[in-house]
Amino acid sequence: MNTNDYVKYLTQTFVQYMDQPKEERQKLRAARKGLKEPFMLRWFGILPYLILFSFRRRNIKR
């Protein structure tokens, strides 16, 4: 990809983003945020998540 093509692509993307109404940008940002995995699962894998889940489950049964 040529440097001019890349700058053109970035400019077009930026202009499309700025042309959207603020409310629509906020909705898209919230939708992307909702699709993320929980922090513990994303950073440390499934094991800490399972340990936390088992502690919560044990406290509920008591």
N, C-alpha and C positions, 0 to 999 in steps of 0.2 A: 504494500500500500504506500503510495506516495505521500509525502508530508502535506502537500496541499489538499489531497483528498481527505486526510485525517482531520485537518483543520476545518474543512468544509463540513464534514460529518459532525464534528463537535459543535460547530456553529448552528447547524440545522437542529440538532438535538436540543441545544440550549434555547433556541427560539421557540421550538414547539413546547418546551416545558414552561417558558415564561408566558406563552399565549393562553395557557390553561387558566381558568379562574382559580382563585386561591382555595375555595372550598373543595374543588375537585382534586387539587394537589394534596390537600390534607386528607381526603378520603383515600386516595391511592397510598399515601404514606401509612395510614392506619391499617389498611388491608395488608400491606407488606409486613408490617410489624406483627400482625396477628398470625401470620404464617410461620414465624420463627419458632424454633424449638425452645423449650425452657433452658435457662442459663446453665443449670447443672448438667443437663443432658448434653448440651452443645459443647461444653468445655471439658467435662470429665468423663463422659460416657454413661453407660447405663447402670453401672455398679452403685455409685452414690445415690442415684435416683431410686434404685430398689431398696437400699438401706433406709432412706428417708421414708419411703412408702411403708416399709415394714414397721418402723417406729410409730408412724401415724396409725396404722392398722391396730397395733398392739394397744395404743392409748384409747382407741375407740371401743375395743372389746371390754376394757375394765370398767 
